[in-house]
Amino acid sequence: MVIRRIHVRYHLKIDPAKREVAERVLGFHADYCPVARTIRDCVAITTSLEMEDS
């Protein structure tokens, strides 16, 4: 078995005032994640974000 891609789905309960921040962070968090940085050259990583008001 060979892993070629990983999709990470985040589910957050969040203050509606902080939604924009969460969306912005999602765009660059993989650049600072040690695991993502280790495997990014051989495994495609995608993310999605689902938010609900807290």
PDB file with SEQRES, HELIX, SHEET and CRYST1 records, atoms N, CA, C and O in Angstrom:
SEQRES   1 A   54  MET VAL ILE ARG ARG ILE HIS VAL ARG TYR HIS LEU LYS          
SEQRES   2 A   54  ILE ASP PRO ALA LYS ARG GLU VAL ALA GLU ARG VAL LEU          
SEQRES   3 A   54  GLY PHE HIS ALA ASP TYR CYS PRO VAL ALA ARG THR ILE          
SEQRES   4 A   54  ARG ASP CYS VAL ALA ILE THR THR SER LEU GLU MET GLU          
SEQRES   5 A   54  ASP SER                                                      
HELIX    1 AA1 PRO A   16  LYS A   18  5                                   3    
HELIX    2 AA2 ARG A   19  PHE A   28  1                                  10    
HELIX    3 AA3 HIS A   29  TYR A   32  5                                   4    
HELIX    4 AA4 PRO A   34  ILE A   39  1                                   6    
SHEET    1 AA1 2 ARG A   5  ILE A  14  0                                        
SHEET    2 AA1 2 ALA A  44  ASP A  53  1                                        
CRYST1    1.000    1.000    1.000  90.00  90.00  90.00 P 1           1          
ATOM      1  N   MET A   1       0.843  -1.167   0.000  1.00  0.00           N  
ATOM      2  CA  MET A   1       0.000   0.000   0.000  1.00  0.00           C  
ATOM      3  C   MET A   1       0.900   1.246   0.000  1.00  0.00           C  
ATOM      4  O   MET A   1       1.898   1.313   0.718  1.00  0.00           O  
ATOM      5  N   VAL A   2       0.523   2.210  -0.811  1.00  0.00           N  
ATOM      6  CA  VAL A   2       1.252   3.471  -0.903  1.00  0.00           C  
ATOM      7  C   VAL A   2       0.261   4.612  -0.697  1.00  0.00           C  
ATOM      8  O   VAL A   2      -0.778   4.663  -1.354  1.00  0.00           O  
ATOM      9  N   ILE A   3       0.579   5.509   0.201  1.00  0.00           N  
ATOM     10  CA  ILE A   3      -0.278   6.673   0.435  1.00  0.00           C  
ATOM     11  C   ILE A   3       0.157   7.780  -0.507  1.00  0.00           C  
ATOM     12  O   ILE A   3       1.312   8.205  -0.496  1.00  0.00           O  
ATOM     13  N   ARG A   4      -0.783   8.242  -1.326  1.00  0.00           N  
ATOM     14  CA  ARG A   4      -0.476   9.279  -2.306  1.00  0.00           C  
ATOM     15  C   ARG A   4      -1.102  10.624  -1.950  1.00  0.00           C  
ATOM     16  O   ARG A   4      -0.628  11.670  -2.394  1.00  0.00           O  
ATOM     17  N   ARG A   5      -2.164  10.596  -1.152  1.00  0.00           N  
ATOM     18  CA  ARG A   5      -2.812  11.848  -0.773  1.00  0.00           C  
ATOM     19  C   ARG A   5      -3.508  11.693   0.580  1.00  0.00           C  
ATOM     20  O   ARG A   5      -3.927  10.605   0.974  1.00  0.00           O  
ATOM     21  N   ILE A   6      -3.609  12.812   1.260  1.00  0.00           N  
ATOM     22  CA  ILE A   6      -4.270  12.873   2.561  1.00  0.00           C  
ATOM     23  C   ILE A   6      -5.170  14.107   2.542  1.00  0.00           C  
ATOM     24  O   ILE A   6      -4.757  15.186   2.115  1.00  0.00           O  
ATOM     25  N   HIS A   7      -6.403  13.929   3.010  1.00  0.00           N  
ATOM     26  CA  HIS A   7      -7.306  15.072   3.154  1.00  0.00           C  
ATOM     27  C   HIS A   7      -7.620  15.225   4.635  1.00  0.00           C  
ATOM     28  O   HIS A   7      -8.079  14.284   5.284  1.00  0.00           O  
ATOM     29  N   VAL A   8      -7.368  16.417   5.162  1.00  0.00           N  
ATOM     30  CA  VAL A   8      -7.622  16.712   6.572  1.00  0.00           C  
ATOM     31  C   VAL A   8      -8.848  17.610   6.641  1.00  0.00           C  
ATOM     32  O   VAL A   8      -8.886  18.673   6.022  1.00  0.00           O  
ATOM     33  N   ARG A   9      -9.843  17.176   7.397  1.00  0.00           N  
ATOM     34  CA  ARG A   9     -11.077  17.954   7.548  1.00  0.00           C  
ATOM     35  C   ARG A   9     -11.169  18.444   8.986  1.00  0.00           C  
ATOM     36  O   ARG A   9     -11.224  17.653   9.928  1.00  0.00           O  
ATOM     37  N   TYR A  10     -11.183  19.764   9.136  1.00  0.00           N  
ATOM     38  CA  TYR A  10     -11.293  20.377  10.455  1.00  0.00           C  
ATOM     39  C   TYR A  10     -12.743  20.755  10.719  1.00  0.00           C  
ATOM     40  O   TYR A  10     -13.419  21.316   9.857  1.00  0.00           O  
ATOM     41  N   HIS A  11     -13.211  20.442  11.921  1.00  0.00           N  
ATOM     42  CA  HIS A  11     -14.538  20.840  12.389  1.00  0.00           C  
ATOM     43  C   HIS A  11     -14.320  21.723  13.608  1.00  0.00           C  
ATOM     44  O   HIS A  11     -13.819  21.257  14.632  1.00  0.00           O  
ATOM     45  N   LEU A  12     -14.691  22.984  13.505  1.00  0.00           N  
ATOM     46  CA  LEU A  12     -14.463  23.916  14.613  1.00  0.00           C  
ATOM     47  C   LEU A  12     -15.760  24.524  15.111  1.00  0.00           C  
ATOM     48  O   LEU A  12     -16.632  24.897  14.326  1.00  0.00           O  
ATOM     49  N   LYS A  13     -15.874  24.618  16.425  1.00  0.00           N  
ATOM     50  CA  LYS A  13     -16.890  25.462  17.044  1.00  0.00           C  
ATOM     51  C   LYS A  13     -16.157  26.745  17.360  1.00  0.00           C  
ATOM     52  O   LYS A  13     -15.203  26.743  18.139  1.00  0.00           O  
ATOM     53  N   ILE A  14     -16.591  27.837  16.765  1.00  0.00           N  
ATOM     54  CA  ILE A  14     -15.792  29.052  16.812  1.00  0.00           C  
ATOM     55  C   ILE A  14     -16.679  30.280  16.960  1.00  0.00           C  
ATOM     56  O   ILE A  14     -17.818  30.311  16.493  1.00  0.00           O  
ATOM     57  N   ASP A  15     -16.136  31.267  17.609  1.00  0.00           N  
ATOM     58  CA  ASP A  15     -16.797  32.566  17.724  1.00  0.00           C  
ATOM     59  C   ASP A  15     -16.937  33.136  16.309  1.00  0.00           C  
ATOM     60  O   ASP A  15     -15.945  33.209  15.584  1.00  0.00           O  
ATOM     61  N   PRO A  16     -18.128  33.536  15.906  1.00  0.00           N  
ATOM     62  CA  PRO A  16     -18.319  34.068  14.548  1.00  0.00           C  
ATOM     63  C   PRO A  16     -17.364  35.207  14.196  1.00  0.00           C  
ATOM     64  O   PRO A  16     -17.031  35.387  13.025  1.00  0.00           O  
ATOM     65  N   ALA A  17     -16.925  35.969  15.175  1.00  0.00           N  
ATOM     66  CA  ALA A  17     -16.001  37.070  14.912  1.00  0.00           C  
ATOM     67  C   ALA A  17     -14.608  36.585  14.514  1.00  0.00           C  
ATOM     68  O   ALA A  17     -13.811  37.363  13.989  1.00  0.00           O  
ATOM     69  N   LYS A  18     -14.310  35.314  14.757  1.00  0.00           N  
ATOM     70  CA  LYS A  18     -12.976  34.783  14.465  1.00  0.00           C  
ATOM     71  C   LYS A  18     -12.944  33.877  13.233  1.00  0.00           C  
ATOM     72  O   LYS A  18     -11.926  33.240  12.963  1.00  0.00           O  
ATOM     73  N   ARG A  19     -14.032  33.815  12.496  1.00  0.00           N  
ATOM     74  CA  ARG A  19     -14.079  32.964  11.307  1.00  0.00           C  
ATOM     75  C   ARG A  19     -13.029  33.346  10.274  1.00  0.00           C  
ATOM     76  O   ARG A  19     -12.378  32.476   9.694  1.00  0.00           O  
ATOM     77  N   GLU A  20     -12.866  34.626  10.046  1.00  0.00           N  
ATOM     78  CA  GLU A  20     -11.897  35.082   9.040  1.00  0.00           C  
ATOM     79  C   GLU A  20     -10.473  34.659   9.419  1.00  0.00           C  
ATOM     80  O   GLU A  20      -9.687  34.269   8.555  1.00  0.00           O  
ATOM     81  N   VAL A  21     -10.151  34.736  10.689  1.00  0.00           N  
ATOM     82  CA  VAL A  21      -8.826  34.321  11.159  1.00  0.00           C  
ATOM     83  C   VAL A  21      -8.623  32.830  10.914  1.00  0.00           C  
ATOM     84  O   VAL A  21      -7.563  32.419  10.441  1.00  0.00           O  
ATOM     85  N   ALA A  22      -9.627  32.020  11.232  1.00  0.00           N  
ATOM     86  CA  ALA A  22      -9.528  30.573  11.031  1.00  0.00           C  
ATOM     87  C   ALA A  22      -9.312  30.236   9.561  1.00  0.00           C  
ATOM     88  O   ALA A  22      -8.493  29.375   9.238  1.00  0.00           O  
ATOM     89  N   GLU A  23     -10.027  30.895   8.678  1.00  0.00           N  
ATOM     90  CA  GLU A  23      -9.867  30.644   7.243  1.00  0.00           C  
ATOM     91  C   GLU A  23      -8.476  31.046   6.774  1.00  0.00           C  
ATOM     92  O   GLU A  23      -7.879  30.352   5.951  1.00  0.00           O  
ATOM     93  N   ARG A  24      -7.954  32.148   7.283  1.00  0.00           N  
ATOM     94  CA  ARG A  24      -6.622  32.614   6.897  1.00  0.00           C  
ATOM     95  C   ARG A  24      -5.545  31.637   7.374  1.00  0.00           C  
ATOM     96  O   ARG A  24      -4.624  31.310   6.626  1.00  0.00           O  
ATOM     97  N   VAL A  25      -5.662  31.175   8.616  1.00  0.00           N  
ATOM     98  CA  VAL A  25      -4.683  30.244   9.181  1.00  0.00           C  
ATOM     99  C   VAL A  25      -4.694  28.925   8.417  1.00  0.00           C  
ATOM    100  O   VAL A  25      -3.639  28.324   8.212  1.00  0.00           O  
ATOM    101  N   LEU A  26      -5.847  28.476   8.003  1.00  0.00           N  
ATOM    102  CA  LEU A  26      -5.931  27.232   7.237  1.00  0.00           C  
ATOM    103  C   LEU A  26      -5.069  27.312   5.981  1.00  0.00           C  
ATOM    104  O   LEU A  26      -4.515  26.303   5.544  1.00  0.00           O  
ATOM    105  N   GLY A  27      -4.954  28.485   5.407  1.00  0.00           N  
ATOM    106  CA  GLY A  27      -4.192  28.654   4.184  1.00  0.00           C  
ATOM    107  C   GLY A  27      -2.691  28.451   4.328  1.00  0.00           C  
ATOM    108  O   GLY A  27      -2.023  28.135   3.344  1.00  0.00           O  
ATOM    109  N   PHE A  28      -2.143  28.624   5.528  1.00  0.00           N  
ATOM    110  CA  PHE A  28      -0.692  28.489   5.668  1.00  0.00           C  
ATOM    111  C   PHE A  28      -0.236  27.549   6.779  1.00  0.00           C  
ATOM    112  O   PHE A  28       0.967  27.395   6.993  1.00  0.00           O  
ATOM    113  N   HIS A  29      -1.167  26.917   7.489  1.00  0.00           N  
ATOM    114  CA  HIS A  29      -0.754  26.097   8.628  1.00  0.00           C  
ATOM    115  C   HIS A  29       0.145  24.930   8.243  1.00  0.00           C  
ATOM    116  O   HIS A  29       1.022  24.560   9.023  1.00  0.00           O  
ATOM    117  N   ALA A  30      -0.044  24.339   7.069  1.00  0.00           N  
ATOM    118  CA  ALA A  30       0.764  23.182   6.668  1.00  0.00           C  
ATOM    119  C   ALA A  30       2.239  23.548   6.526  1.00  0.00           C  
ATOM    120  O   ALA A  30       3.107  22.691   6.692  1.00  0.00           O  
ATOM    121  N   ASP A  31       2.530  24.808   6.223  1.00  0.00           N  
ATOM    122  CA  ASP A  31       3.920  25.240   6.101  1.00  0.00           C  
ATOM    123  C   ASP A  31       4.651  25.203   7.439  1.00  0.00           C  
ATOM    124  O   ASP A  31       5.882  25.212   7.472  1.00  0.00           O  
ATOM    125  N   TYR A  32       3.907  25.162   8.539  1.00  0.00           N  
ATOM    126  CA  TYR A  32       4.504  25.147   9.869  1.00  0.00           C  
ATOM    127  C   TYR A  32       4.284  23.822  10.603  1.00  0.00           C  
ATOM    128  O   TYR A  32       4.745  23.662  11.733  1.00  0.00           O  
ATOM    129  N   CYS A  33       3.594  22.887   9.984  1.00  0.00           N  
ATOM    130  CA  CYS A  33       3.330  21.577  10.590  1.00  0.00           C  
ATOM    131  C   CYS A  33       4.496  20.636  10.273  1.00  0.00           C  
ATOM    132  O   CYS A  33       4.767  20.391   9.098  1.00  0.00           O  
ATOM    133  N   PRO A  34       5.190  20.104  11.277  1.00  0.00           N  
ATOM    134  CA  PRO A  34       6.341  19.229  11.013  1.00  0.00           C  
ATOM    135  C   PRO A  34       5.997  17.991  10.178  1.00  0.00           C  
ATOM    136  O   PRO A  34       6.777  17.596   9.311  1.00  0.00           O  
ATOM    137  N   VAL A  35       4.855  17.387  10.428  1.00  0.00           N  
ATOM    138  CA  VAL A  35       4.474  16.196   9.661  1.00  0.00           C  
ATOM    139  C   VAL A  35       4.202  16.559   8.205  1.00  0.00           C  
ATOM    140  O   VAL A  35       4.689  15.889   7.294  1.00  0.00           O  
ATOM    141  N   ALA A  36       3.432  17.610   7.986  1.00  0.00           N  
ATOM    142  CA  ALA A  36       3.130  18.040   6.619  1.00  0.00           C  
ATOM    143  C   ALA A  36       4.406  18.417   5.877  1.00  0.00           C  
ATOM    144  O   ALA A  36       4.555  18.088   4.700  1.00  0.00           O  
ATOM    145  N   ARG A  37       5.312  19.091   6.538  1.00  0.00           N  
ATOM    146  CA  ARG A  37       6.565  19.491   5.894  1.00  0.00           C  
ATOM    147  C   ARG A  37       7.411  18.279   5.535  1.00  0.00           C  
ATOM    148  O   ARG A  37       8.122  18.297   4.530  1.00  0.00           O  
ATOM    149  N   THR A  38       7.342  17.229   6.343  1.00  0.00           N  
ATOM    150  CA  THR A  38       8.135  16.031   6.090  1.00  0.00           C  
ATOM    151  C   THR A  38       7.628  15.268   4.868  1.00  0.00           C  
ATOM    152  O   THR A  38       8.426  14.751   4.086  1.00  0.00           O  
ATOM    153  N   ILE A  39       6.316  15.196   4.701  1.00  0.00           N  
ATOM    154  CA  ILE A  39       5.763  14.345   3.640  1.00  0.00           C  
ATOM    155  C   ILE A  39       5.275  15.100   2.409  1.00  0.00           C  
ATOM    156  O   ILE A  39       4.849  14.466   1.444  1.00  0.00           O  
ATOM    157  N   ARG A  40       5.321  16.418   2.407  1.00  0.00           N  
ATOM    158  CA  ARG A  40       4.703  17.187   1.324  1.00  0.00           C  
ATOM    159  C   ARG A  40       5.295  16.945  -0.056  1.00  0.00           C  
ATOM    160  O   ARG A  40       4.617  17.175  -1.057  1.00  0.00           O  
ATOM    161  N   ASP A  41       6.536  16.489  -0.139  1.00  0.00           N  
ATOM    162  CA  ASP A  41       7.125  16.238  -1.448  1.00  0.00           C  
ATOM    163  C   ASP A  41       6.691  14.912  -2.065  1.00  0.00           C  
ATOM    164  O   ASP A  41       6.904  14.682  -3.255  1.00  0.00           O  
ATOM    165  N   CYS A  42       6.079  14.033  -1.257  1.00  0.00           N  
ATOM    166  CA  CYS A  42       5.683  12.732  -1.797  1.00  0.00           C  
ATOM    167  C   CYS A  42       4.201  12.405  -1.577  1.00  0.00           C  
ATOM    168  O   CYS A  42       3.696  11.435  -2.142  1.00  0.00           O  
ATOM    169  N   VAL A  43       3.506  13.196  -0.772  1.00  0.00           N  
ATOM    170  CA  VAL A  43       2.084  12.965  -0.501  1.00  0.00           C  
ATOM    171  C   VAL A  43       1.333  14.285  -0.678  1.00  0.00           C  
ATOM    172  O   VAL A  43       1.712  15.301  -0.095  1.00  0.00           O  
ATOM    173  N   ALA A  44       0.282  14.269  -1.474  1.00  0.00           N  
ATOM    174  CA  ALA A  44      -0.544  15.470  -1.660  1.00  0.00           C  
ATOM    175  C   ALA A  44      -1.424  15.654  -0.425  1.00  0.00           C  
ATOM    176  O   ALA A  44      -2.125  14.731  -0.010  1.00  0.00           O  
ATOM    177  N   ILE A  45      -1.383  16.841   0.151  1.00  0.00           N  
ATOM    178  CA  ILE A  45      -2.166  17.130   1.352  1.00  0.00           C  
ATOM    179  C   ILE A  45      -3.169  18.233   1.027  1.00  0.00           C  
ATOM    180  O   ILE A  45      -2.797  19.311   0.564  1.00  0.00           O  
ATOM    181  N   THR A  46      -4.452  17.946   1.278  1.00  0.00           N  
ATOM    182  CA  THR A  46      -5.491  18.947   1.112  1.00  0.00           C  
ATOM    183  C   THR A  46      -6.224  19.100   2.440  1.00  0.00           C  
ATOM    184  O   THR A  46      -6.202  18.208   3.287  1.00  0.00           O  
ATOM    185  N   THR A  47      -6.872  20.248   2.602  1.00  0.00           N  
ATOM    186  CA  THR A  47      -7.600  20.506   3.843  1.00  0.00           C  
ATOM    187  C   THR A  47      -8.947  21.145   3.537  1.00  0.00           C  
ATOM    188  O   THR A  47      -9.145  21.759   2.488  1.00  0.00           O  
ATOM    189  N   SER A  48      -9.852  20.985   4.469  1.00  0.00           N  
ATOM    190  CA  SER A  48     -11.136  21.701   4.401  1.00  0.00           C  
ATOM    191  C   SER A  48     -11.509  22.099   5.831  1.00  0.00           C  
ATOM    192  O   SER A  48     -11.035  21.514   6.804  1.00  0.00           O  
ATOM    193  N   LEU A  49     -12.353  23.090   5.921  1.00  0.00           N  
ATOM    194  CA  LEU A  49     -12.718  23.643   7.221  1.00  0.00           C  
ATOM    195  C   LEU A  49     -14.226  23.796   7.295  1.00  0.00           C  
ATOM    196  O   LEU A  49     -14.839  24.449   6.450  1.00  0.00           O  
ATOM    197  N   GLU A  50     -14.815  23.190   8.312  1.00  0.00           N  
ATOM    198  CA  GLU A  50     -16.243  23.341   8.602  1.00  0.00           C  
ATOM    199  C   GLU A  50     -16.361  24.032   9.947  1.00  0.00           C  
ATOM    200  O   GLU A  50     -15.790  23.580  10.939  1.00  0.00           O  
ATOM    201  N   MET A  51     -17.107  25.136   9.977  1.00  0.00           N  
ATOM    202  CA  MET A  51     -17.221  25.903  11.220  1.00  0.00           C  
ATOM    203  C   MET A  51     -18.681  26.007  11.639  1.00  0.00           C  
ATOM    204  O   MET A  51     -19.587  26.118  10.813  1.00  0.00           O  
ATOM    205  N   GLU A  52     -18.873  25.968  12.946  1.00  0.00           N  
ATOM    206  CA  GLU A  52     -20.192  26.243  13.506  1.00  0.00           C  
ATOM    207  C   GLU A  52     -20.011  27.209  14.653  1.00  0.00           C  
ATOM    208  O   GLU A  52     -18.986  27.192  15.334  1.00  0.00           O  
ATOM    209  N   ASP A  53     -20.995  28.042  14.865  1.00  0.00           N  
ATOM    210  CA  ASP A  53     -20.921  29.048  15.912  1.00  0.00           C  
ATOM    211  C   ASP A  53     -20.853  28.388  17.283  1.00  0.00           C  
ATOM    212  O   ASP A  53     -21.532  27.397  17.554  1.00  0.00           O  
ATOM    213  N   SER A  54     -20.022  28.962  18.134  1.00  0.00           N  
ATOM    214  CA  SER A  54     -19.918  28.419  19.498  1.00  0.00           C  
ATOM    215  C   SER A  54     -20.843  29.140  20.433  1.00  0.00           C  
ATOM    216  O   SER A  54     -20.892  28.821  21.621  1.00  0.00           O  
TER     217      SER A  54                                                      
END                                                                             
